[in-house]
Amino acid sequence: MLRILLIALCLALLAPETLAESSAPGARPHRVMMILYRGATDAEKGFMDYFKRRRIPVEFIVRDAQADSAKVAGFVREARDLKPDLIYTFGTTVTAEVAGLDGAVDPRRHITDIPIVFDIVADPVGAKLVSSLKGSGRNLTGASHLVPLAAQLNALGSMRRVASLGVVYTPNEKQSLLAVEELQKLAPSLGLSVKLAPVVLDTHGKATPEGVVAAMRTLVAKRPDFVYIPSDSFLIKHANMVVREADSAQIPVFAATEAPIRNDGALLGLVSTYSNVGELAAHKAEQILTRKAQAAQIPIESLDRFTFLVNMGTAKRLGIYPPLSVVKLAELIAPLGAVDARE
């Protein structure tokens, strides 16, 4: 039995760089360098708000790669000079560039002597950041946001019977490939036919918005019952294009993360809210900063309570309404929300 508990979003509006309130005036604040991939999301707001509410003094030094992983190397060099007490990393790409992969760490390129807490990493083991969720064995721990795929598919099945699932994905995003691989393994036992459509890459091997449209037009021509957006950074950014093309064929969209549902009109998803995952990451950071816990020994975890989101504006537009059993459990949103939960 799938256990789903709604989680209310209570977010504080925080500036990109702020100083948390201190219960001990004059105490030196902990210095946390935050290395982001595509600007501040609700994950960062949740992370920073955790310290503010608990009156733990923290100075946040925020750096944004602006979706360019090549910039991360410069932030690594800066971190060596600044020597913050802890480094926060957003997403798989940034974390791999800062911490290196398990068993392939280069001390010349990666941080090895400053604790690192990652946030919003879909599959830390599959991405080879760690070999075990029980502990990294190195100066790294963090929080994962992804709901187990089997639970996601059970949630989808509770909405309506699905025989075929179309999957659009970015072929050069590791976590997207991992999702496709797992889906293909699960599908036969569920009697599910999977139809794949990789985003078309340009001549330089990069994903483009035009490639999303091309992939979606190929996919909708196959007439799947639903289109699935995995936890895929590029597709989450361009989810409006996925939804627009699916809508044109009256095909609903199921998403692994909340932003496509709240912001772009995907119909539904079983998700971990970014603000809550950010707070989980902050709890791990607190253990390191205030209790002197070793990052190597802190388990990598995900939330055990998820939110079933249904966009009722989309349900009305498509004429696909959730059954009463889903209505009793789900968070029904309409009109579109304004949560920034991009991966």
Beta strands, then each sheet from edge to edge (+ up, - down):
strand 1: 30-36
strand 2: 58-64
strand 3: 86-90
strand 4: 116-119
strand 5: 140-144
strand 6: 164-169
strand 7: 193-198
strand 8: 226-229
strand 9: 253-255
strand 10: 268-271
strand 11: 301-302
strand 12: 307-311
strand 13: 331-333
sheet 1: 2+ 1+ 3+ 4+ 5+ 11+
sheet 2: 7+ 6+ 8+ 9+
sheet 3: 10+ 12- 13-
end
